[in-house]
Amino acid sequence: MGIWALQAVISRPTSVPVVYAMVLNPPSVIGAEAKNVTGASMNVPVEQPIRLFKQLGPQIKRIGVIFNKNRTGYLVRQAQVVAREEGLELVTREIGSAKEVIGALESFQDGIDALWIVPDEMTLSQAVVQQMLLFSYRKRIPLLGLSDRHAQMGALFSLSFASGEDIGRQAGELAQAILTGRAASGVPPTNARKLFLTVNLKAAQKLGLEVPRAILTRASNVIQ
């Protein structure tokens, strides 16, 4: 349960099957060599943010992403594939520390139509999120955060896991599959299947955007 427990287990390799729960970005911890590990992460499936951006309208073509390769490189690669399938493009900037975020933002200039905060520890501090919010308003482009707090701070919307209980249930289902005879390597890990979408209509007004009804109807929380 949690990333520290997973790190402790991975540091002492064992042949016993391991099922984790409530871990963010587990591939950054597990590595390719661990064949006996599966579990249920807190990550939102990458298809969901990409499709949310597409629902905003045809003006959204290029989505800016700032990330650290060791932490979320795997996720960005997955998202690039999905974006291409949806006719969109991810414009990425790789950073080595949080100090590089401002420079990465400025390098986008007018080259993106939206900005996405991925679950990368280098971009999650309040100071960094505030810089992204300032960039969003200055360039009048939508920002997608990954917690309700980000939307409360001023992001157009946020998308996060909605139920720790359901993630635990998913982990239990994976454990049950192993206990009935399947190898852990043959039980694919899962991402969050219950999601919490917050839409900030005050931010939309400031950005001069109209949020489509299709997005509003699936929102868990709407900030008026």
C-alpha positions in Angstrom: 0.0 0.0 0.0 1.7 3.2 -1.2 4.9 4.0 -2.9 7.2 3.6 0.1 6.0 0.1 0.7 6.5 -0.8 -3.0 10.0 0.6 -2.9 10.8 -1.5 0.1 9.5 -4.7 -1.5 11.4 -3.9 -4.8 14.6 -3.3 -2.9 14.5 -6.9 -1.7 13.7 -9.0 -4.8 11.4 -12.0 -4.1 9.7 -14.6 -6.2 6.5 -14.1 -4.2 3.8 -12.3 -6.2 3.4 -8.7 -5.2 0.2 -6.6 -5.6 0.4 -2.9 -4.9 -2.3 -0.3 -4.4 -2.5 3.5 -4.2 0.8 4.1 -6.0 1.4 6.9 -8.4 3.6 6.2 -11.5 4.5 2.6 -10.4 6.7 2.0 -13.6 9.1 4.6 -12.3 9.6 2.4 -9.2 9.3 -1.2 -10.5 11.6 -1.3 -13.5 11.4 -3.7 -16.4 13.1 -6.6 -14.6 10.4 -7.2 -11.9 8.1 -9.9 -13.4 6.3 -10.8 -10.3 4.7 -7.4 -9.6 1.3 -6.0 -10.6 -1.2 -3.7 -9.0 -3.7 -0.8 -9.1 -2.2 2.7 -9.5 -3.7 6.1 -8.7 -2.9 7.2 -12.2 -5.7 8.4 -14.5 -5.6 6.5 -17.9 -3.8 8.7 -20.4 -6.7 8.4 -22.8 -8.9 10.4 -20.5 -7.0 13.8 -20.5 -6.3 13.6 -24.2 -10.0 13.0 -25.1 -11.0 15.8 -22.6 -8.8 18.2 -24.5 -10.3 17.1 -27.8 -13.8 17.6 -26.5 -13.0 21.3 -26.0 -13.1 21.8 -29.7 -11.1 21.9 -32.9 -9.0 24.9 -31.7 -7.1 22.5 -29.5 -4.4 20.9 -31.6 -1.1 21.1 -29.6 -0.9 20.2 -25.9 2.1 21.3 -23.9 3.6 18.9 -21.3 6.5 19.5 -19.0 8.0 16.3 -17.4 11.0 14.4 -16.0 12.0 11.4 -18.0 12.8 9.2 -15.0 9.4 9.9 -13.3 6.8 10.2 -16.1 8.7 9.5 -19.4 6.7 6.3 -19.8 3.4 8.1 -19.3 4.3 10.8 -21.9 5.3 8.1 -24.4 1.9 6.4 -23.9 0.1 9.8 -24.2 1.9 10.6 -27.5 0.5 7.5 -29.1 -3.0 8.3 -27.9 -2.7 11.9 -29.0 -1.7 10.9 -32.5 -4.7 8.6 -32.7 -6.9 11.5 -31.8 -5.3 13.8 -34.3 -3.6 15.9 -31.6 0.1 16.6 -30.8 2.0 16.6 -27.5 4.6 19.3 -27.4 7.0 18.1 -24.7 9.7 19.8 -22.6 11.9 17.6 -20.5 13.3 19.0 -17.3 15.8 17.8 -14.7 14.6 20.0 -11.8 11.7 22.2 -10.8 13.9 25.3 -11.4 13.7 24.6 -15.1 9.9 24.8 -15.3 9.8 28.6 -16.0 12.2 28.3 -18.9 10.3 25.3 -20.2 7.1 27.3 -20.1 8.6 30.3 -21.9 10.0 28.0 -24.6 6.4 27.1 -25.6 5.7 30.8 -26.5 2.7 30.7 -28.9 3.2 27.1 -29.9 0.6 25.3 -27.8 -3.2 25.5 -27.5 -3.5 23.9 -24.0 -1.3 22.9 -21.1 -1.4 19.6 -19.1 0.0 19.0 -15.7 1.1 15.4 -15.6 1.6 13.6 -12.2 5.3 14.4 -12.0 6.8 15.4 -8.6 8.9 18.1 -10.3 5.8 20.0 -11.4 3.5 19.5 -8.4 4.7 22.1 -5.9 2.3 25.0 -5.4 4.9 27.4 -6.7 5.2 25.5 -10.0 1.5 25.1 -10.4 1.1 28.9 -9.9 3.6 29.5 -12.6 1.6 27.3 -14.9 -1.6 29.1 -14.0 0.0 32.4 -14.8 1.1 31.1 -18.1 -2.4 29.7 -18.8 -4.0 33.1 -18.2 -1.3 35.1 -20.0 -1.6 33.0 -23.1 -5.4 32.4 -22.7 -5.1 28.7 -23.0 -6.8 26.0 -20.9 -4.8 24.2 -18.1 -5.7 20.7 -17.0 -4.6 19.9 -13.5 -4.6 16.6 -11.6 -6.4 17.4 -8.4 -9.5 19.3 -7.4 -7.2 21.7 -5.6 -5.6 22.7 -9.0 -9.1 23.6 -10.3 -9.8 25.5 -7.1 -6.5 27.4 -7.7 -7.7 28.5 -11.1 -7.1 25.7 -13.6 -9.9 25.3 -16.2 -10.3 21.7 -15.1 -8.8 18.8 -13.2 -9.0 15.1 -13.5 -8.0 12.7 -10.8 -8.9 9.3 -9.2 -12.2 9.4 -7.4 -12.1 6.5 -5.0 -9.3 5.0 -3.0 -11.8 2.3 -2.0 -12.3 1.3 -5.6 -8.5 1.2 -6.2 -8.3 -1.2 -3.2 -11.0 -3.3 -4.8 -9.1 -3.4 -8.1 -6.0 -4.6 -6.2 -8.1 -7.3 -4.6 -9.4 -8.4 -8.0 -5.8 -8.7 -9.2 -4.8 -10.7 -6.1 -7.7 -13.0 -6.6 -6.6 -13.7 -10.1 -3.2 -14.7 -8.9 -4.6 -16.8 -6.1 -6.7 -18.7 -8.6 -3.5 -19.8 -10.5 -2.5 -17.0 -12.9 1.2 -15.8 -12.8 1.6 -12.2 -11.7 3.3 -11.5 -15.0 0.1 -12.4 -16.7 -2.1 -10.1 -14.7 -1.9 -6.6 -16.2 -1.7 -3.7 -13.7 -4.6 -1.2 -13.8 -5.2 2.5 -13.5 -8.0 4.3 -11.7 -11.4 3.4 -13.2 -13.5 5.9 -11.2 -12.5 9.5 -12.0 -13.3 12.9 -10.5 -13.6 15.7 -13.0 -13.7 19.3 -11.8 -14.6 22.2 -14.2 -14.0 25.8 -13.3 -16.4 28.0 -15.1 -14.9 31.2 -13.6 -11.6 30.2 -15.2 -13.4 29.5 -18.5 -14.9 33.0 -18.4 -11.5 34.6 -17.8 -10.0 32.6 -20.7 -12.9 33.4 -23.0 -13.8 29.8 -23.4 -17.1 28.0 -23.5 -17.0 24.6 -21.9 -19.0 22.1 -24.0 -22.1 20.5 -22.4 -20.6 17.0 -23.0 -17.8 17.9 -20.5 -20.2 19.6 -18.0 -22.6 16.7 -17.9 -19.8 14.3 -16.8 -18.2 16.7 -14.3 -18.2 15.6 -10.6 -17.8 19.2 -9.5 -18.5 22.5 -11.2 -17.1 25.8 -9.9 -19.5 28.5 -10.7 
